[in-house]
Amino acid sequence: MNLRKNHLLPMVKANGYGTARSGRRKRTYDRPRTAYQRIVNLEAMDPEHAEALAGIHRDLNPAAITRRINAIQNQLINRAKMRAQSGDAVFGEQIS
């Protein structure tokens, strides 16, 4: 989940406030970028860490990550349905 969020999902960050034509204050935002893009553009890392992070980014498979998240969500939904039907509450099980 964190790899998907940090490397694949662009987000906007608030820059500050501006004033609209009507005189109301309005938030201003930068362009959407992923957390990975922001840190690479910052150039605050030493080269070995930057290369390690670039390797992780290169090896990511967005489709596989999404399929895995969907499978886990389906498992959770099915378990919730089974618990609701049986009235049995089993806690502490590991989701595989």
N, C-alpha and C positions, 0 to 999 in steps of 0.2 A: 504494500500500500504506500509506504513512504517513497519507494523508488518511483512509483507512478506519479505521485504528487510532486516530488522534487525535480524529476527529469522530464515529465511528459505533459503536465497540466499547466498551461500558462495562466498567470493571475495578474491582476492590475494592483498597483500600490498607490495609495493616495499621496500626492505631492504636497498639497496644501489647499488653500482656499483662493478663489477668485471671485470676481463680481460679475453677475449676469447683467444683461441690458436693463432688466427691471429693477436693478439695485440690490437684489437678493444675493447673499453669499452662496457660492457654489463650490463644491469640492472639485479639485482638479486631479487627474490621474495620469500616470505615465502609461506607456504602451504595454500590452500584455507580454510578459516573459516568464519563463519557468525559473525556479530557484537556481537550477544549474546554470542557466544563461546569465543570471544576475551575478553569480559568484565568479564566473569565467570573465565577464566584462569588467569586474572589479579589479582583477589581476592582483589580488592580495595573497595568493597562495604561492608556496615555493613550487618549483617545476615538478618535483617528484610527486607531490600530492595532486597537482593539476593533471599529470599524466595518468595517475591511478583513477582519478575521477572521470577522466575522458574515456578510459578503458571500460569502466562500469557503464558509462553512457552508451558507448558503442555496442556493448553486449546486450543491451536491453531489448526485449521483444514485447512491444506494446500489446499485441494480440494475445500472447501467452499470459501476460499479467492480468489482462481483463478477463480472460477465460477462468483463471484461477480465482479471482475475486468473485466472479459470478457463481462458480461452483461452491465456494464457501458460503455465499449468501443463500444459495438454494439449500444447502445442508442446514443452515440455521432456520430457515423457513419451515423445512420439513420437520425438524425437531420440535419447533414451537407448535406445529399442527399436531404432532403425535402426543405431546404433553397435554395440549388442550383437550384432545379426544380421550386420553386415558386417565387424566387427572393425576398422573404420576409425575413427581418432581425429582429428577435425578440431576444432582449438581456435581460439578467437578470433572465432567467427562471432557476428554480432549477431542477437538475436531480435527480429523485427519485430512 
